[in-house]
Every structure is written in C-alpha cells, then in structure tokens.
Amino acid sequence: MHYKDEYKRWLNSPVISENFREELLTIASNEKEIQDRFHTHLSFGTGGLRGVIEPGTNRINIYTIRRATQGLANYILSLGTNAAKKGVVIAYDCRRMSREFCSETAAVLNANGICTYVFDDLRPTPLLSFAVRYLNCIAGIVITASHNPPEYNGYKVYWEDGGQIPPQRAEAITFEINKISNYLQIKTITKTEASGLFREAGSKVDEAYTQAVLEQRLYVEPSLLSVVFSPLHGAGNIPVRNVLKAAGYENVYVVPEQEQSDGNFPTVKYPNPEEREVFTLAEKLAVEKNADIIICTDPDADRLGVAVKDSECGYRYLNGNMTGVLMMEYLLSQKEHLSENDAVISTIVSTDMAKAIADAYGITYFEVLTGFKYIGEKIGEFEKSGSHTYLFGFEESYGYLAGDYVRDKDAVASALLVCDMASYYGRQNMTLWDVLVAMYKKYGYYKETLESITLKDKEGLRNNPPQKIANISVVERRDYMEPIHSLPLSDVLYYTLADGSWVCVRPSGTEPKTKMYFGTKVSGWNTIKEADEKANEKIMAMQLDMRMKGK
C-alpha cells in the first residue's frame, strides 16, 4: 500500500485513538514526515522491534506493538496447545511507554489464549532471560531500547532456552506478522477479562535470580571496597544494589541525580556506559568518597561500564575488551582444575588477547559472530551435547556473562564480579589497572578501536580483496558470506595481517553506515605510554588505508 493511503487509513480507522489522529493531522502538510512514518512497517528481526515512539507503521506505538504480538501469538499457537499453556513472561525497563507497551503485549497474548507472567515494575533484561527458563515459558519479551536515545523504545523476544531468538525463528515470526494487514484483525482483552491467563511474575523470580547470581562468586571474603554506582536512570538500580548488599558490600554510593527511573535520561545525552561523558556525575561522587571503582549500567542493565582508581590519573576508564579480559583472567586463575573441555566464548570483533589467555590456561576458545545471542546459542549447544563446559563469554560492546544461569549478557552479575575482582586484588595491594598492566606484560599489549563511516564501495573490498593494508601483507581473508566458517552467513569481511593486526568490516545494525574494527598487538615495550603510542600509530595507518580503499 502506498504510504499516503496508509496514512489516510490510520486517520480513518476506528481502532486508532483520537490522540493519535490529532497528532497525525499535525503532519498533514509534511510530505517527507508522512513518507518516513508510513512507507514501510517497522522491521522485526533477531533484535525484535526498535524505533522512535510516534504514530505510524514505521514507528513504535501501541498499534505496532499489538501487530507484532499478534504475529508472535499466531506463531506460538501454530506450535500446539502446550506452547500456549507454557506462556510468555514479560518485562520492561524505564523508557517512555514501556509499562503501557507491556500491558498491550499481555492483552494481545491473553486474548489469544496464551498465559502471561508480567512483572509489576521495571526489571533488567538478564532477569527476563532467567525468568523464561525459571518459569518454563515458551518465550519472553522485554520492552527496552537498550542504550538508544530517549525517543526510542523496543520489543525484544526471547525463546524457551532463555536466549534471543535466532534468525530462522525471527523469520518465521516475521512471516506471521506480515500476514496482519488490518489492525482490526488483532485480538485484545482487558486484564479483568483475561482472568487466570494474566499472572504476576512474582518476587520468587527475583529471589531465585539473585541467588543464581550470588552462586557464581569465586571470592567471598568480606571487603571494605568503596564503590560508586550509577544505573543511568534505569532498571539496574534495585537489582545491583540488592546483589551487592547480599554479597556484603556496604560502601556502595549511588549517584543521586541518576538513581530514579526516568525514560527521558535528563542527565546524559545517550544513556550508554560506552560513552565516557555518562560517568561525569559518578566520577565527581567517586572523588568525594575516594571510591576504589565506578560501575555504570545501561537502562536495561545488560551492559556494564567500569572505571578504576589509579594513582597516576585519578580514574582509568576501561573499555569492553579491557574489562572482559580482566574478568577472564580472574575467573581462570581462580579455578583449581582446567582442561580443554572448559570453554570461553567471544566475538570476532573482540580482542585477540582473549585467545592468548585461553591458550595460556589450556582451555578452548570459541569465536562467534557479533551479538551476544550467538554466545547464548553456543552455551545451549554445550548444554545439549556435553562437549564443553562454559565458563565465560564477553563481547567488546560492554557485555559479559560468567555462568550459564542466563543466556544473555548480565550487568547485574558483572557488577558483582568487578567488585569481587577489585576486592581480591586489593588484598594484594593491586588495583584493577595494576592487574591489567601486569597482563599486558605477560600477554602483550593489545589495542582495538571501532570506527563508523560511510563506505561507498564495500562490495569492492569483497570482490577485489586488499593484498596489503597499511603496507602490511594480508595473510588471511575471511568472507562470512561464504559457508566455510561453521558460523551463520553474515555480511562481514575480516582480514588478518602478517604482524597479527586485523581489520573487520560489517554494516551497522542501527544506522546506514559501515563499522570497521581494528586490532593490533605491540611487543617489546617499556612503558604503557610507549606501547599505546605504537599501537595508535599502527591503527591510524590501517584506518587511513581502509578509508581510501572504501571510496
């Protein structure tokens, strides 16, 4: 249907609310805005839905939420009556309209005879992953847009294994969603009408999750560690504080300006712990309290940012790779018995230092495509086959998971792990930065960067792969669109250079740009500053060359 016709259909539909109709009338003379909102339906993929909160088919609102849920309901019903009886657990975070979208989701599922378990307040995404398995549900849904700007919200679907839906299942659900052309086709009922189909998830789920997190601990000595924590107005506030308190951490100071739930995120431009500016208020409090570490969770509490005190420069901000390898080294060093059947997992764009650590400890290292869902899938494979024992997984974008009690990254458990690490090494008079420097001396200095650019000729790189990058020979080329890597096909190019450096090129999942990842290793250095300068020089040369090749 033409976007103008779709726009008119919304204006005249008896389903659309009067408030939405009035808002749509305000753009009646704005052709570009009408086209943008109605030229397509908001796409559903392995990450579910994500979009700006506004009226329109290409936006996220109660009608696009209902449509997606009706498609999901039809898919669940096609699997048989037992799937509907198992039900769906639903959680939501702090974002605008999250509670309303949660209610609409439950209403549609209940109207289709599917049982729902709904949390009474905001919850972290990893707790939703845990709840799916704990409650033995067929699926789970969390209303969140992770760390996107305030105008966004989203709808992410998990399956009965607790992991995000894989591409094949996403395609099957999309097929059902696309059958729905008329919002009058969508069933919905009130909470009262739902009767026994609408159930509260209950505090037992929270308690079981907290216990599962605490069971992952390796170091349980009492600690006087001083911690500053910011939930960035999101769902991590209560769960992180509860877990740290249960673990015996008493000196935890929450950033007051960022403590309360607020989907407008008034203190930050983007609520993303990958951005250093979100730590501004936390660092101010840390200086005041002389805190040992700063931890910061994103709105749905699946990503964790960390800063650690250092005598030379106040606080050092750790990127995702730094935090990941620190966790990995700590966890492996604390294990009494390790074998090649033990496994750690990371992604193809994460640091090569992870493989070096795995090799040093004699365990197996697995690489998967970008996205924690692939780590979750691998954990499930181990569980079914018994081939390996999962110990730890991480991705460079600030996601970590120790233990297999969930199938997604978990900032709540990671916050506890960071505190335990800092406490353990603190008893040896070492900060986490000291430990990282010691690891660089042991394994070599690894550095990685990410650059998002508009790449005009990505296919040129595929069809005529470079023989050299920054005048260094390419010794291995991987095109993940070729079925040769025991991984799902993906539009990713990867080049390994003769000196061990690497470049990875893939499209951005959230914007019309290409992401280019660069990694290198520096050996034979005397100071961290010297190593960093050498690494920067190599990476800058690779960046410049790849920009030229992509023109």
Secondary structure as UniProt FT lines:
FT   HELIX           3..12
FT   HELIX           18..25
FT   TURN            26..29
FT   HELIX           31..38
FT   TURN            46..47
FT   STRAND          48..53
FT   TURN            57..58
FT   HELIX           62..78
FT   HELIX           81..86
FT   STRAND          88..92
FT   TURN            96..97
FT   HELIX           98..111
FT   TURN            112..113
FT   STRAND          116..118
FT   HELIX           125..134
FT   TURN            135..136
FT   STRAND          139..143
FT   TURN            146..147
FT   TURN            150..151
FT   STRAND          152..159
FT   TURN            160..161
FT   HELIX           167..178
FT   HELIX           183..185
FT   HELIX           191..194
FT   HELIX           195..197
FT   STRAND          198..200
FT   HELIX           203..214
FT   TURN            215..216
FT   STRAND          227..230
FT   TURN            232..233
FT   TURN            235..236
FT   HELIX           237..246
FT   TURN            247..248
FT   STRAND          252..254
FT   HELIX           256..258
FT   TURN            263..264
FT   TURN            266..267
FT   TURN            273..274
FT   HELIX           276..279
FT   HELIX           280..289
FT   STRAND          293..297
FT   TURN            299..300
FT   STRAND          304..310
FT   TURN            311..313
FT   STRAND          314..318
FT   HELIX           320..334
FT   TURN            340..341
FT   STRAND          342..347
FT   TURN            348..349
FT   HELIX           353..361
FT   STRAND          364..368
FT   HELIX           372..385
FT   STRAND          389..395
FT   TURN            396..398
FT   STRAND          399..402
FT   HELIX           411..426
FT   TURN            427..429
FT   HELIX           432..443
FT   STRAND          445..453
FT   TURN            456..457
FT   HELIX           458..463
FT   STRAND          468..469
FT   TURN            470..471
FT   STRAND          472..479
FT   TURN            480..481
FT   STRAND          493..497
FT   TURN            498..499
FT   STRAND          502..507
FT   STRAND          514..522
FT   HELIX           528..549
//
